[in-house]
Amino acid sequence: MSRRLLDPMPEAITRSQRNASDPASSVWVTANAGSGKTYVLTARVLRLLLSGARPEEIVCLTYTKAAAAEMRGRVAERLAQWALMDEATLAADLEALDGRRPTAAAMVRARTLFAHALETPGGLKIQTIHAFCESVLHRFPREAGVPFDFTVLEDFQRDAMLQSAREKVLAAGVRGQANAMQVETLFGLLSDFSIEQAIIEALGKQRTLRRVLAQIDAAKANLRRMVPAASREDVLTAIVEGYGPTAADHDTLFRMVPPEPSGDDFIDRLARIDPERPDPELLFEAYLTQTMTARKTLIKKAMAALIPETAQRLVDEAARLEGLSADLVRAELIERSEAMLDIVAAISEDYERQKRARSLLDFDDLIEKLAALLNDHDRGLWVRYKLDSRLSHILVDEGQDTNPQQWEVIEALIAEF
């Protein structure tokens, strides 16, 4: 079912849109999807141009390339229409835009804006935040500490380079070279699929990851404070050495209920355990449920009544193993998390090395480098002065989707306003 706009638009909506697009006010618009936010943003650009703002003084930062293309198309189409409209139609269109009858001067300016925008070097700056950052960094590569001839990685190139780095680091670990212990830990505790997904997810959050990897020891210490745990080896040792039931207890139970080698009852599982050197996994299978809680019933009540001391040791062992299973979960969480941190750090280091060797920056680099430059006390002041002389109006599309570093860039740009 297609959606049709109301015609005429209710006065309350029209009034709100005009207020939001008024270039004399600094505004923040919140609205549902499809409710006309892009229309308001486009109208604001048009009214800025009509009010006398030069195209080069306006920068409109969008969240996606598609949004930037959509806005550029809408603005260009409207300006082109103004250049060719008859007087009555143009007057009506301009009046609909701001609610006031246009002056003769406004009519003349509207007709010349299309040509003026075409003549502006680089045209209207309606672009993604990343494209804007790239253009500024190309103007000030030395101040930003980036290669003067850098190029920007597309997402598919970035993914390919990260995959190459991931395979290189894991292969080295498997061969017993760098990070061998960490790789062994991961493959010992996780499936191949889980390892791959965890690494991909971590590398997909580069902005957060970079802050963590910049202080990796602090990250590990914070993790241990959040999840206090003994070492995995200590927990496994406690599980094995603290086993309560004796070999005599096992024999007593087996005489009363002979185990079946392929059975699945408690007695059958108990028969697979060596009470002198018990395997932790077999202990959990026998005494605990799939959710790692103590089994409510180990042996029948009538049987327990005949061997009360042995039955109690079984119950106590199930409770002990339940507590130790939780300890083991915490210990393994710490161990695999620290191993994953080291592996991801090695992958990121290799990825950064590849970028440096080829003078490449990714999208996160663009924002990070420009934010750092603009907030630099010495170099940033000069760059902001040069930019401020050319920027008077900044419009931000989809502001709620931008990350903190993007807002660092925007706030630095408007600091002098």
Secondary structure, 3 states (H helix, E strand, C coil): CCCCCCCCCCHHHHHHHHHHCCCCCCCCCCCCCCCCHHHHHHHHHHHHHHCCCCHHHEEEEECCHHHHHHHHHHHHHHHHHHHHCCHHHHHHHHHHHHCCCCCHHHHHHHHHHHHHHHHCCCCCEEEEHHHHHHHHHHHCHHHHCCCCCCEECCHHHHHHHHHHHHHHHHHHHHCCCCCHHHHHHHHHHCCHHHHHHHHHHHHCCHHHHHHHHCCHHHHHHHHHHHCCCCCHHHHHHHHHHCCCCCHHHHHHHHHHCCCCCCCCCHHHHHCCCCCCCCCHHHHHHHHECCCCCECCCCCCHHHHHHCHHHHHHHHHHHHHHHHHHHHHHHHHHHHHHHHHHHHHHHHHHHHHHHHHHCCEECHHHHHHHHHHHHCCCCHHHHHHHHHHCCCCEEEECCHHHCCHHHHHHHHHHHCCC
